[in-house]
Amino acid sequence: MRKLIESMRKTLSEAAPVKREDLDKDQQKIIKEVEKITGAKAYNFFFGIHGAVADLAGKHGVRLDSKDLSRLSRIVRWIEPSGDSMSVGF
């Protein structure tokens, strides 16, 4: 992860695609919890100067109630819904 961060700083990219296993254990725990709360599966991962991002999609879209949003707001920095999928930053 450290090499990835240094590489990102040198290229000054917004974010670069990474594999799930390239994220640190805490970030992987966050993704697991987000998947559990939303019932969606994370399929794309990015890491950049602003942190990590995961794209998620559910079989029938993603629907969140106020309880789900409250739980998510404790572990992610932002949520961006987009049709049948969503992205989260953490």
VOGU-3710 file (C-alpha; in Angstrom, 3 decimals, decimal comma):
1> mrkliesmrk> 0,000/0,000/0,000  2,856/2,366/0,814  4,322/1,925/-2,698  0,926/2,681/-4,190  0,587/5,866/-2,141  4,057/7,042/-3,157  3,300/6,293/-6,797  0,049/8,273/-6,577  1,838/11,255/-5,081  4,383/11,258/-7,887
11> tlseaapvkr> 1,803/11,137/-10,689  -0,741/13,400/-8,936  -3,608/11,343/-10,349  -7,100/11,754/-8,963  -7,383/7,988/-8,405  -6,005/4,772/-9,833  -7,752/1,417/-10,071  -6,582/-1,146/-7,529  -7,487/-4,704/-6,606  -9,466/-5,329/-3,460
21> edldkdqqki> -6,548/-7,218/-1,928  -4,291/-4,173/-2,459  -6,345/-2,165/0,053  -5,295/-2,386/3,679  -7,206/-4,547/6,183  -9,152/-1,623/7,663  -10,323/-0,538/4,215  -11,324/-4,116/3,379  -13,331/-4,274/6,630  -15,145/-1,076/5,629
31> ikevekitga> -16,013/-2,553/2,231  -17,344/-5,742/3,885  -19,509/-3,690/6,246  -20,840/-1,531/3,396  -21,705/-4,694/1,435  -23,481/-6,101/4,510  -25,496/-2,923/5,105  -26,480/-2,368/1,464  -26,814/-5,940/0,244  -24,718/-4,860/-2,747
41> kaynfffgih> -21,436/-6,277/-4,021  -18,334/-4,118/-4,462  -16,803/-4,616/-7,909  -14,452/-1,662/-8,638  -11,870/-0,160/-6,317  -9,806/2,999/-6,633  -7,198/4,657/-4,461  -5,972/8,209/-4,818  -4,929/11,363/-3,088  -8,416/11,711/-1,550
51> gavadlagkh> -8,603/8,162/-0,172  -10,282/4,964/-1,318  -13,423/4,533/-3,414  -15,545/1,433/-4,021  -18,295/1,000/-6,626  -21,140/-1,287/-5,592  -24,109/-2,810/-7,400  -27,054/-4,798/-6,113  -29,016/-7,444/-7,992  -32,054/-5,176/-7,967
61> gvrldskdls> -30,401/-1,832/-7,376  -29,537/-0,376/-3,994  -32,208/0,931/-1,651  -31,329/2,430/1,711  -33,564/3,446/4,585  -32,689/5,979/7,290  -31,194/3,266/9,522  -28,903/2,092/6,691  -27,832/5,664/5,929  -27,086/6,290/9,592
71> rlsrivrwie> -24,896/3,169/9,788  -23,110/4,057/6,538  -22,463/7,634/7,606  -20,363/6,325/10,502  -17,939/4,426/8,253  -17,784/6,266/4,903  -17,020/9,888/3,989  -19,478/10,144/1,104  -22,094/8,160/-0,849  -22,926/8,770/-4,502
81> psgdsmsvgf> -25,971/6,888/-5,861  -26,135/6,314/-9,603  -29,066/4,348/-11,033  -28,737/0,718/-9,921  -25,347/1,240/-8,307  -23,529/3,484/-5,877  -20,030/4,622/-5,027  -18,669/5,226/-1,556  -15,567/7,074/-0,454  -13,700/6,219/2,720
//
